[in-house]
Amino acid sequence: MSNFGKVAVMFGGHSAEREVSLRSGKAVLRALQQAGVNAVAFDPAEQPLTALMSEVKAERVFIVLHGRGGEDGTMQGALQLLGLPYTGSGVLGSALAMDKIRCKRLFLAQQLPTAPFAVVHNDTLDYAELLAELGGKVMVKPANEGSSIGMSAACTANELEQAIAAALKYDSEILVERWINGREFTISILGDTVLPIVEMRTPRAFYDYEAKYQANSTEYLCPAPLTAEQTAAMQTDALAAFKAVGASGWGRVDLMLNEQGEHFLLEVNTVPGMTEKSLVPMAAKAAGLSFSELVLRILQQTLPDTTKVQEQ
């Protein structure tokens, strides 16, 4: 454990996902400390980044910041300027994965399956026409938010208008995506290893913020009940999507399987939830890795012999 030196576990931050990040970060910090790593908490909302060098004297950083300011490449760039190794994707991979619209365009460029969509920048449009173009029911998402924040479904022109207005409170670019009837899955990536698939089932309209973090009615199945062929195809496309956006180290790819048996990629998460009940630890457990082993594997990626090549 001495190879790691002093590790700053970075969580909290200023984003709309602060509360989730606090829970994730505390779980990671506890696991590292219990494993004998010299790990300390660092909240960039409470301390200047320069304190990492001057006061904390950190030798590497375990990023557990969700959302803007931690998952979008800005923190990764700052840490590279400070010369501090950090966990997860580099600047470009983080920025692209955070942007759902650029993600979708990269999926299309790589001929990976994803649902038809439109990009909206304001609330002056023909809602009925847009709804008809996308099949009559849609999912509306801010381009750069996670944890389902600002997301809502719409199947009438009035609902679409309200959904876009709500999403515009979070972002100036909005993704309007054709609704997919079917099952929802997530696939975790650890290095070049694709972990077992998790299926999320909720009685709610979709797997929203409440279903993820508050409801007791959400059901998780891991490994997901799929055929061998479905599992292989979905894992192959998830890894391809992860690489298409330049992500590296660890992360999660979300996708849907429709009623016709076709799967569609939704998005890539480069700093997904890391409480002991989160989806990545769940997949790791199914692969035989404890929570402690998982966080150590992620941290090991910052060492010189295993680290990714980060963008210059």
NORRASUL-V390484 format. One record per residue. SS is DSSP state (A for helix, B for strand, O for the rest). Layout:
ss = {SS & SS}
//
This chain:
ss = {O & A & A & A & O & B & B & B & B & B & O & O & O & O & O & O & O & A & A & A & A & A & A & A & A & A & A & A & A & A & A & A & A & A & O & O & O & B & B & B & B & B & O & O & O & O & O & O & O & O & A & A & A & A & O & O & O & O & O & B & B & B & B & O & O & O & O & O & O & O & O & O & O & A & A & A & A & A & A & A & A & A & O & O & B & B & O & O & O & O & A & A & A & A & A & A & A & A & O & A & A & A & A & A & A & A & A & A & A & O & O & O & O & B & O & O & B & B & B & B & O & O & O & O & O & O & A & A & A & A & A & A & A & O & O & O & O & B & B & B & B & B & O & O & O & O & O & O & O & O & O & B & B & B & O & O & A & A & A & A & A & A & A & A & A & A & A & O & O & O & O & O & O & B & B & B & B & B & O & O & O & B & B & B & B & B & B & B & B & B & O & O & B & B & O & O & O & B & B & B & B & O & O & O & O & O & O & O & A & A & A & A & A & O & O & O & O & O & B & B & B & B & O & O & O & O & O & A & A & A & A & A & A & A & A & A & A & A & A & A & A & A & A & A & O & O & O & O & O & B & B & B & B & B & B & B & B & B & O & O & O & O & B & B & B & B & B & B & B & O & O & O & O & O & O & O & O & O & A & A & A & A & A & A & A & A & O & O & O & O & A & A & A & A & A & A & A & A & A & A & O & O & O & O & O & O & O & O & O & O & O & O}
//
